[in-house]
Amino acid sequence: MVIDPICLMEIDEKEAPAKSVYNGQTFYFCAEGCKKKFEEDPEKYIDVEKKE
């Protein structure tokens, strides 16, 4: 299980509807909308994920 960095929903990475690779790391999303938001400003959301 992984956390969607946008909405913080826990999702199964094997069943994630969307994913994106940034700086060699794969991020998984519950929906295309979350992926799009992430790709507009990935640094903003990576910082949030590191704090948890």
C-alpha positions, 0 to 999 in steps of 0.5 A: 500500500502507498499514499497518494501524495495529493489527497493522502488516500491509501491505495494499492500500487498494483491497482492505482489508476494513475502513476507518475515518475519524478526524480526517479521515484514513482508516485501513485494516485487514486485518480488522474486528477490527483496525478495532474495536480502533482505534475503541476508542482511536484516539489510541493507534494513531495515535501508533504510526503517526507514530513509524514 
